[in-house]
């Protein structure tokens, strides 16, 4: 089928008819020639504006406990299974967490996420996060999110009751590819935590990591699985190969391939908050603004968990240059 026909049919479905594209239709768009990626991106931007509006949600994240994780996620330098430059640290104290939240607030952000390298939290960790959530909300007015690994139902209920606004737990990749990347827990355990997050009333932040060796079909599979779990937010990460990890020698994705998949994630999930996350700097370089006009409507500013981002004011200037206002977002119902 011709490129113009594929794009016209996708436009009619998503914008004209309000119909979700089928996985087969998405697979067809994924096969478009590279010279048609700008047209695909333009359609995705049109869908983003129609379904989500012009606002961009800005978030800061803080690694409140770094390294020493017992899991063997092959992309992660925080795993204790691999010899990497990342050394384990203890838990940050409340003053350090609050200082980071204040810095995030000063940038105009509305979200602040507390992240810990864990398989899952113990009771003391749950208590500390709930306490930090209240202090941050009282002092800054920020919405507080958390990423603490695999949860029990009781833990999910306590975090929701304690004011955690959004919980991050990434599927990372498709169910069929997941065993190639992690052996210490299953994809189904992740999916179960994601489901509990929604059932207990928190917004679900559930993202992907592209460029680990997965196939096009497996990326399409993941899009279908993200639809099943129903996230409010999807952080889109690109592999930034970390020394000492099993994926440390992988090549970085090509920039236009990354733009293609940003657009496809928007077309597949037209109403989610689609957030620029880890790896965008090394993958996209000078094309980061193009990603903002290919479906992205949120971004993490500053540094990530173990890698450096660019200066926050660069992102704020990028948004100003693009005439994209900063604002708080929630999933369109």
Phi, psi and omega per residue, in radians:
X1 nan 2.469 -3.104
X2 -1.169 2.662 3.141
X3 -0.992 -0.813 -3.100
X4 -1.063 -0.638 3.128
X5 -1.177 -0.777 3.116
X6 -1.038 -0.799 -3.115
X7 -1.210 -0.689 3.127
X8 -1.124 -0.722 3.129
X9 -1.173 -0.673 3.093
X10 -1.130 -0.719 3.123
X11 -1.088 -0.797 -3.133
X12 -1.082 -0.685 -3.100
X13 -1.196 -0.917 -2.982
X14 -1.405 -0.690 -3.086
X15 -1.658 -0.731 -3.089
X16 -1.398 -0.835 -3.045
X17 -1.755 -0.135 -3.109
X18 1.101 0.506 -3.107
X19 -1.793 2.410 3.046
X20 -1.206 2.457 3.044
X21 -1.207 2.501 3.068
X22 -1.298 2.831 3.085
X23 -1.100 -0.558 3.107
X24 -1.186 -0.691 3.078
X25 -1.118 -0.706 3.101
X26 -1.131 -0.648 3.106
X27 -1.112 -0.656 3.084
X28 -1.121 -0.734 3.111
X29 -1.164 -0.563 3.125
X30 -1.163 -0.345 -3.096
X31 -1.676 0.071 3.132
X32 -1.049 2.561 3.083
X33 -1.049 2.680 -3.067
X34 -1.057 -0.526 -3.132
X35 -1.207 -0.234 3.120
X36 -1.692 0.000 3.131
X37 -1.038 -0.729 3.094
X38 -1.020 -0.645 3.105
X39 -1.188 -0.684 3.074
X40 -1.100 -0.751 3.128
X41 -1.099 -0.707 -3.140
X42 -1.098 -0.699 3.084
X43 -1.118 -0.751 -3.140
X44 -1.091 -0.676 3.105
X45 -1.133 -0.697 3.092
X46 -1.061 -0.738 3.122
X47 -1.147 -0.768 3.117
X48 -0.987 -0.816 -3.128
X49 -1.142 -0.680 -3.119
X50 -1.192 -0.761 -3.028
X51 -1.576 -0.508 -3.000
X52 -2.109 -0.295 -3.093
X53 1.534 -3.128 -3.030
X54 -1.494 -0.228 -3.017
X55 -1.196 2.647 3.086
X56 -2.116 2.244 3.117
X57 -1.589 2.247 -3.117
X58 -1.880 2.353 -3.100
X59 -2.352 2.502 2.942
X60 -1.915 2.533 3.091
X61 -2.124 2.649 -3.133
X62 -2.315 2.213 3.019
X63 -1.431 1.712 -3.078
X64 -1.456 -0.196 3.037
X65 -2.699 1.966 -2.969
X66 -1.922 2.427 3.008
X67 1.275 3.058 3.096
X68 1.261 0.303 -3.108
X69 -1.300 2.368 -3.098
X70 -1.356 -0.141 -3.098
X71 -1.456 2.805 -3.041
X72 -2.008 0.670 3.084
X73 -0.983 2.066 -2.896
X74 -1.218 -0.207 3.134
X75 -1.645 -0.126 -2.854
X76 -1.863 2.168 3.123
X77 -1.397 -0.034 3.097
X78 -1.556 -0.072 3.139
X79 -1.237 2.367 3.080
X80 -1.311 -0.124 -3.114
X81 -1.379 -0.300 -3.024
X82 -2.081 2.641 3.072
X83 -1.526 1.698 -3.114
X84 -2.172 2.917 3.115
X85 -1.203 -0.216 -3.083
X86 -1.386 2.126 3.122
X87 -1.759 2.473 3.133
X88 -1.096 2.517 3.058
X89 -2.163 2.832 3.029
X90 -1.373 -3.102 3.125
X91 -1.299 2.408 3.032
X92 -1.202 2.600 3.117
X93 -1.486 3.003 -3.031
X94 -1.069 -0.664 -3.133
X95 -1.098 -0.689 3.127
X96 -1.175 -0.723 3.125
X97 -1.126 -0.777 -3.122
X98 -1.152 -0.657 3.109
X99 -1.085 -0.725 3.119
X100 -1.152 -0.663 3.113
X101 -1.131 -0.708 3.122
X102 -1.107 -0.717 3.107
X103 -1.086 -0.691 3.114
X104 -1.120 -0.742 3.136
X105 -1.060 -0.678 -3.098
X106 -1.102 -0.372 3.130
X107 -1.458 -0.069 -3.093
X108 1.604 0.166 -3.116
X109 -1.232 2.765 3.070
X110 -2.038 -0.181 -3.086
X111 -2.198 2.511 3.063
X112 -2.423 2.182 -3.050
X113 -1.999 2.213 3.066
X114 -1.626 2.094 -3.049
X115 -2.084 2.391 3.085
X116 -2.324 2.437 3.119
X117 -1.437 1.657 -3.050
X118 -2.532 2.695 2.868
X119 -1.203 -0.760 3.101
X120 -2.962 2.787 -3.033
X121 -1.429 2.630 2.923
X122 -1.610 3.131 -3.039
X123 -1.155 -0.625 3.111
X124 -1.105 -0.692 3.118
X125 -1.110 -0.766 3.095
X126 -1.020 -0.815 3.137
X127 -1.049 -0.757 -3.106
X128 -1.153 -0.700 3.138
X129 -1.178 -0.695 3.102
X130 -1.112 -0.734 3.096
X131 -1.092 -0.794 3.140
X132 -1.103 -0.666 3.130
X133 -1.018 -0.803 -3.132
X134 -1.134 -0.778 -3.118
X135 -1.096 -0.792 -3.125
X136 -1.117 -0.768 3.123
X137 -1.085 -0.762 -3.122
X138 -1.158 -0.695 -3.028
X139 -1.458 -0.567 -3.001
X140 -2.130 -0.385 -3.048
X141 1.370 0.046 3.132
X142 -1.209 2.569 2.877
X143 -1.261 2.404 -3.099
X144 -1.909 2.238 3.043
X145 -1.973 2.868 3.134
X146 -2.482 2.649 3.056
X147 -2.442 1.769 -2.973
X148 -2.201 0.218 3.125
X149 1.589 -2.724 -3.055
X150 -1.280 2.313 -3.075
X151 -1.938 2.690 2.836
X152 -1.531 2.877 3.125
X153 -1.089 -0.721 3.124
X154 -1.046 -0.720 3.123
X155 -1.137 -0.742 3.109
X156 -1.071 -0.742 3.137
X157 -1.123 -0.690 -3.139
X158 -1.189 -0.711 3.115
X159 -1.123 -0.734 3.116
X160 -1.094 -0.798 3.128
X161 -1.150 -0.481 -3.129
X162 -1.454 0.038 3.025
X163 1.743 0.070 3.087
X164 -1.155 2.155 -2.984
X165 -1.405 -0.687 -3.035
X166 -2.548 2.445 3.129
X167 -2.070 2.283 3.136
X168 -1.705 2.214 3.010
X169 -2.665 1.774 -3.017
X170 -1.374 2.408 2.926
X171 -1.249 -0.494 3.117
X172 1.292 -0.952 -3.090
X173 -2.654 -3.134 -3.073
X174 -1.233 2.793 3.113
X175 -1.039 -0.662 -3.078
X176 -1.247 -0.491 -3.102
X177 -1.643 -0.329 -3.012
X178 -0.935 -0.725 -3.131
X179 -1.092 -0.325 3.073
X180 -1.316 -0.264 -2.998
X181 -1.977 -0.552 -3.091
X182 -2.436 2.378 3.074
X183 -2.095 -0.205 -3.032
X184 -1.562 -0.162 2.941
X185 -2.661 2.967 -3.029
X186 -1.847 2.809 3.034
X187 -1.055 -0.657 -3.115
X188 -1.128 -0.597 3.063
X189 -1.090 -0.697 3.094
X190 -1.133 -0.808 -3.119
X191 -1.052 -0.685 3.139
X192 -1.106 -0.758 3.098
X193 -1.083 -0.757 3.119
X194 -1.017 -0.748 3.139
X195 -1.127 -0.717 3.132
X196 -1.130 -0.642 3.118
X197 -0.994 -0.836 -3.137
X198 -1.167 -0.709 -3.086
X199 -1.150 -0.466 -3.122
X200 -1.626 0.032 2.988
X201 1.754 -0.067 3.043
X202 -1.418 2.684 2.968
X203 -1.278 2.504 -3.136
X204 -1.735 2.218 2.997
X205 -1.895 1.974 -3.010
X206 -2.426 1.941 -2.962
X207 -1.985 -3.058 -3.083
X208 -2.274 2.684 3.013
X209 -2.168 1.978 -3.089
X210 -1.732 2.627 3.056
X211 1.721 0.329 -3.111
X212 -1.631 0.045 -3.091
X213 1.927 0.048 3.121
X214 -1.227 2.699 -3.136
X215 -1.518 2.947 3.039
X216 -1.020 -0.768 3.134
X217 -1.063 -0.639 3.137
X218 -1.257 -0.538 3.024
X219 -1.183 -0.704 3.082
X220 -1.124 -0.718 3.076
X221 -0.985 -0.787 3.136
X222 -1.063 -0.708 3.120
X223 -1.040 -0.710 3.078
X224 -1.121 -0.666 -3.131
X225 -1.260 -0.594 3.032
X226 -1.123 -0.669 3.065
X227 -1.036 -0.682 -3.129
X228 -1.107 -0.726 -3.048
X229 -1.434 -0.355 2.970
X230 1.189 0.998 -3.128
X231 -1.321 2.674 2.933
X232 -1.337 -0.676 -3.063
X233 -2.268 2.476 3.054
X234 -2.193 1.798 2.991
X235 -1.289 2.297 -3.133
X236 -1.876 1.925 -3.131
X237 -1.829 2.615 3.053
X238 -2.123 2.369 -3.055
X239 -0.998 2.166 2.970
X240 -1.934 1.658 -2.948
X241 -0.983 2.224 -3.062
X242 -1.780 2.295 3.116
X243 -0.984 2.360 3.089
X244 1.597 -0.230 3.108
X245 -1.587 2.780 3.124
X246 -1.050 -0.383 3.120
X247 -1.772 0.280 -3.055
X248 -1.163 -0.319 -3.119
X249 -1.829 0.164 3.102
X250 -1.209 2.661 3.029
X251 -1.424 2.637 3.066
X252 -1.308 2.538 3.104
X253 -1.005 2.592 3.017
X254 -1.190 2.460 -3.074
X255 -0.979 -0.785 -3.112
X256 -1.243 -0.449 3.024
X257 -1.183 -0.693 3.075
X258 -1.094 -0.737 3.100
X259 -1.085 -0.730 3.092
X260 -0.955 -0.794 -3.050
X261 -1.369 -0.492 2.966
X262 -1.019 -0.848 -3.127
X263 -1.082 -0.727 -3.127
X264 -1.172 -0.656 3.067
X265 -1.090 -0.712 3.099
X266 -1.139 -0.753 -3.124
X267 -1.178 -0.570 3.127
X268 -1.344 -0.539 -3.055
X269 -2.254 1.205 -2.906
X270 -1.118 -0.368 -3.037
X271 -1.891 0.014 -3.106
X272 -1.381 2.819 2.897
X273 -1.385 1.952 -3.088
X274 -1.799 1.927 -2.930
X275 -1.878 2.237 2.903
X276 -1.027 2.220 -3.139
X277 -2.345 -2.569 -2.972
X278 -1.059 2.507 3.052
X279 1.550 -0.085 -3.085
X280 -1.163 -0.591 -3.093
X281 -1.153 -0.821 -3.102
X282 -1.328 -0.465 -3.100
X283 -1.443 -0.814 -3.004
X284 -1.736 -0.449 3.128
X285 0.938 -2.092 -3.097
X286 -1.321 -0.078 3.140
X287 -1.650 0.233 -3.121
X288 -1.087 -0.624 3.092
X289 -1.118 -0.588 3.107
X290 -1.109 -0.627 3.077
X291 -1.085 -0.589 3.099
X292 -1.190 -0.355 3.083
X293 -1.897 0.450 3.074
X294 -2.189 0.204 3.078
X295 2.229 -0.272 3.137
X296 -1.200 2.406 3.031
X297 -2.414 0.417 3.057
X298 -2.803 2.752 3.091
X299 -2.700 2.651 2.963
X300 -1.534 2.289 3.095
X301 -1.863 2.642 3.138
X302 1.469 -2.706 -3.061
X303 -1.441 2.833 3.099
X304 -1.707 -2.648 -3.040
X305 -1.368 -0.805 3.133
X306 -2.294 0.074 3.140
X307 -2.209 2.730 -3.121
X308 -1.516 2.380 2.927
X309 -1.627 -2.987 3.062
X310 -1.579 3.013 -3.110
X311 -1.046 2.335 -3.103
X312 -0.953 -0.640 -3.107
X313 -1.160 -0.404 3.039
X314 -1.135 -0.719 3.118
X315 -1.216 -0.698 3.119
X316 -1.084 -0.712 3.095
X317 -1.152 -0.704 3.106
X318 -1.004 -0.779 3.140
X319 -1.140 -0.685 3.113
X320 -1.125 -0.745 3.132
X321 -1.099 -0.597 -3.137
X322 -1.478 -0.029 -3.103
X323 1.012 0.740 3.108
X324 -1.884 1.953 -3.102
X325 -1.242 2.530 3.066
X326 -1.476 2.315 3.137
X327 -2.818 2.840 3.078
X328 -1.358 2.458 -3.123
X329 -2.171 2.668 2.946
X330 -2.489 2.751 -3.053
X331 -1.009 2.369 3.087
X332 -1.241 2.209 -3.133
X333 -1.669 nan nan
